[in-house]
């Protein structure tokens, strides 16, 4: 939880590289302690994708979010609010990327 909080704090001050490292570690720790399909794990993984986008790694961010979306839909209700957050992240990636349509 502390790593996840640190990732959010780094995001707030626009230190995306440090935030990415904390988000990755938070996702690893949540997966190890709560399981790969836990909501905290999914939320930390989503932050990783967001940091990648902020660092300009659009293709990596899109691929990350697509994999995350598939995992979330398999584990959660496809209409779960967090699933829609990831769908929104993908729509934003399309808007600012090569697929504005």
C-alpha positions in Angstrom: 0.0 0.0 0.0 2.9 2.3 0.8 4.4 1.8 -2.7 1.0 2.5 -4.3 0.7 5.7 -2.2 4.2 6.8 -3.2 3.4 6.2 -6.9 0.4 8.5 -6.5 2.5 11.1 -4.8 5.1 11.0 -7.5 2.3 11.4 -10.1 1.0 14.5 -8.3 4.5 16.1 -8.6 5.0 14.9 -12.2 8.0 12.7 -11.3 6.8 9.9 -13.7 9.9 7.8 -13.7 10.0 7.5 -9.9 6.3 6.9 -9.9 6.6 4.2 -12.6 9.1 2.3 -10.4 6.8 2.5 -7.4 3.7 1.5 -9.3 5.5 -1.5 -10.8 6.7 -2.6 -7.3 3.2 -2.0 -5.8 1.7 -4.2 -8.5 4.3 -7.0 -7.8 3.6 -6.8 -4.1 -0.1 -6.8 -4.4 0.0 -9.7 -6.8 2.2 -11.7 -4.4 0.2 -10.9 -1.3 -3.4 -10.6 -2.5 -3.3 -12.5 -5.8 -3.1 -11.5 -9.4 -6.8 -10.9 -9.7 -7.2 -8.7 -6.7 -8.6 -5.2 -7.2 -5.5 -3.6 -5.6 -3.3 -5.5 -8.1 -5.4 -4.3 -11.0 -5.4 -0.7 -9.9 -1.6 -0.7 -9.4 -1.2 -2.3 -12.8 -3.4 0.5 -14.3 -1.1 3.1 -12.8 1.9 1.5 -14.5 0.2 2.0 -17.9 -0.7 5.6 -17.0 2.9 6.3 -16.1 4.1 4.8 -19.3 1.7 7.1 -21.2 3.0 10.1 -19.3 6.5 9.2 -20.2 5.6 9.2 -23.9 5.7 5.5 -24.2 2.3 5.4 -25.9 2.7 2.0 -27.6 3.9 0.3 -24.4 1.1 2.0 -22.5 -1.5 0.8 -25.0 -0.2 -2.8 -24.9 -0.1 -2.7 -21.1 -3.7 -1.5 -20.9 -4.9 -4.0 -23.4 -3.4 -6.9 -21.5 -4.8 -5.5 -18.2 -8.2 -5.1 -19.7 -8.3 -8.7 -20.8 -7.2 -9.9 -17.4 -9.8 -7.7 -15.7 -12.6 -8.8 -17.9 -11.7 -12.4 -17.2 -11.6 -11.9 -13.5 -14.2 -9.3 -12.8 -17.6 -8.4 -14.2 -17.1 -6.8 -17.6 -19.2 -3.9 -16.3 -17.1 -3.4 -13.2 -16.3 0.4 -12.7 -12.5 -0.3 -12.7 -12.9 -2.1 -16.1 -14.4 1.0 -17.5 -11.5 3.1 -16.1 -9.1 1.0 -18.2 -11.4 1.3 -21.2 -11.3 5.0 -20.7 -7.5 4.9 -20.6 -7.5 3.1 -23.9 -9.9 5.6 -25.4 -7.6 8.4 -24.3 -4.6 6.6 -25.8 -6.5 6.4 -29.1 -7.5 10.0 -29.0 -3.9 11.2 -28.5 -2.3 8.5 -30.6 -2.7 7.3 -34.1 -6.4 6.3 -33.8 -8.4 9.5 -33.1 -11.4 8.0 -34.9 
